[in-house]
Amino acid sequence: MNIKSEEKEYRLDFAKWAVVAILVALGIYGNSHFSAQPLLYRTLALIALAAVALFVAYSTEKGAGIWSLIQGSVVELRKVVWPTRQEVNQTTLIVVAVVIVMSLILWALDTTLGFVASKIIG
């Protein structure tokens, strides 16, 4: 069997990225220009513009690559074995204890060296 995988052809990527840039600029300008309008309307308009810009960006080669990367990251995130609450609490207590002990050691060392330096200097 000879199965040929079809690669998706991306055309006019530069123009699509230009449209995305224009949409972002339009959102920034519109939000500033219509600052007297209620925040809810401006937010809804920005969400709509962002959705359109993301859709256009997704249709580019880099956008599809980023989406593929995000999907792969989600798959890998599901494979992670997360620590239990008890393990987190024990590790946190160990870190706090080590920090306290080290701070006492450094305080004692600083005090001793400060005392020695003051005796040498006079």
Residue pairs with C-beta under 8 A, 6 or more apart in sequence:
8 64
10 59
10 60
10 61
10 64
13 60
13 61
13 62
16 56
16 57
16 59
16 60
17 57
17 60
19 53
19 56
20 53
20 56
20 57
23 49
23 52
23 53
23 56
24 49
24 53
26 49
27 45
27 46
27 49
27 50
27 53
30 42
30 45
30 46
30 49
31 42
31 45
31 46
34 41
34 42
34 45
35 42
57 63
58 64
58 67
83 91
